[in-house]
Amino acid sequence: GTGDGDADGIPDWQDQDTASLPAPGGAGPVVADLAEGAAQRLDFTAARLLPAPDPSLPAARRPASGVFLFGVHELRATGLSLGETVTLTIQLPIPVPPSSQYWRVGATGWQQATLGSNDGDATVTVALTDGGVDDRDGAADGAVGERSCVVLFAKQPATPLRRRFGGS
């Protein structure tokens, strides 16, 4: 789009380190951004948002009770040094609770990943390492592929307090 999701003065469609993708269901854009000033760039030919569940995603270890409100984003960052770690900032259309989790989708199925920041606002961060467990191809080749999503879980209902009326 024509927005500037990372507020750097460059429209997202011209910004080499930002991808703005429409969220499923029209909730608003999901904006993915790499840190400013580095040589890396997001490969827009590989940036897309998949609905979840999507037939192209494996079913193995998929979080059964999770809600995939923002779909599964698929991105590729290029221009990295071999083995480099970069921070990906993801701006969601609405705030997500701190209890939300981040899940990655690999060839063997889904696995929970660590969020760098999730304090209840609409922004989460994750670290991506070229050749690491979070790199889809697993090779230290100057690029890291990411297929992942924020998963919301319904809170468990509070256990009602039992009151005792009368004597015992």
N, C-alpha and C positions, 0 to 999 in steps of 0.2 A: 504494500500500500504506500500511500504518500506520507504516512506518519513518521515520527522520529522517536521510536520506542526507547532509545538509549539517551535521548536529549543531548546529542553531541552537535546538533546543527546540520546534520546530513540526513536527508530523507532515507528511510530504511531501504528503499529500492536501489539507492546509490551507494549505500554503506557496505563496505566489504566485510565487516565483522558483525553484521546484524541481519537476522532473518525475521520477518514478521509474517506469521501464518494465521489464517482464519481458524478459530477453534470450531470443532463440530457443534452443530446446533445454534450457531450464530451468537455465542456468548461474547464475542469480541476477539481481538487478535492475541495470539501467544507470540511474544517477542523473545527471541534467543539472541544473546549478545556475548561476544568475547571481549576480554579486556582491551582497552584502547592502547595504541602505540606499539603493539607487537606486530610481527611480520605475518602472523597467521591470518587466515580469512575463512569465512564460511563459504562452502561450495553450494551455491544456490541450486545447482542442478540436482543436488542430493537432498535439499531441504523440503520436507513435506510433513503434513500432519495426517496421521491415519486414525480413523475411528477405532475404538476398541469395544468389542472384539472385532478384529479384521481377519479375513481368511488367510492373509499372508503372515500373520503372527502365530507362533507356536502356542499350543494350549498347555504344554508342560509347565507346571508350577505357577500358573497364572493365579494371582490373588483372587480367590473365589468370591469374597464378600466385598471387594473394593469397587469403588465408583471411579470410572475414568472420564471425568467431566470434561477434560481438555484434550482427549485423544492421546495418541502416541506420537511424539515428534521424532523425526528421523533427520539427522544432520550429519555433515561431514566437515571437519575443520582441517584445512591444509596449510602448508607453509611452516610447519613446526620443525624444531630441531628434533633429531632422533631421540625418542624417549621423553620428550618435553611434556610437562603437565600444564594445562591451561584451565582457567576458571570460566565456566559457562554460566551466565546469569539468565534466568528465565523469568520473564514478566508475564503473569497470568491475568486474564480479564477481571478476576475478582480475588479478594483475599482467600487464603486457604488456612485451615486451622493448623496449629503446630503439631497436631497428631497425624498430619498427612505424611505419607511415605513416598519415597522415590524408588521406582522400579525400572530396571533395565531389561531389555529383551535381547537375548543372544540365540545362537544356533541351538543350544541345548534347553532353552526355555527361559523363564522369567527368574530374576533374582533381585532381592532388595539391595539397594545401594545407599550410600551415606550422603545425606544432604549437608552441604556446608552451611547453609542458612535457611531456616524456616521458622520465623518468629511470629507467624500469624498474619503477615501482610500478603501482598500479591506477588512478592518476589522470592524466588528460591535460587540457590547457587549450588553447583556441583563441580567437582574437579574431574577433568578428563586427562588421562595419560596415554600418550602414543605408545602402543605395544602393551598397555596394561590390561587388566581384567575388564575395564570399561570400554576398551577399543574393540569394535565389532570384528575386525580382522585379526586382532591380537599381534600384529606385526609392528615393530618399531620402524616405520617407513616415512615419517614426517607428516602423517595424517592420522586423524582419529575419527572413527565413525561412531555415532551415538544413536541408539533407538531406545527411547525411554519415555516415562510419563510420571506425573504426579498422581498418586492414588489416594482417594479420600475414603475413610472408613467411618461408618456410622458409629456414634458413641453407644456404648452399652447402656441400657436403661439403669438408672440408679436403683439400688435395692431399697424398697420401702422400709421405713423404720417401723418396727412393731411397737405399738403402745399397749401397755397393760392397763386396763381399767379395773378398778376395784382392788380389793385386798387379796392376799394369797395366804 
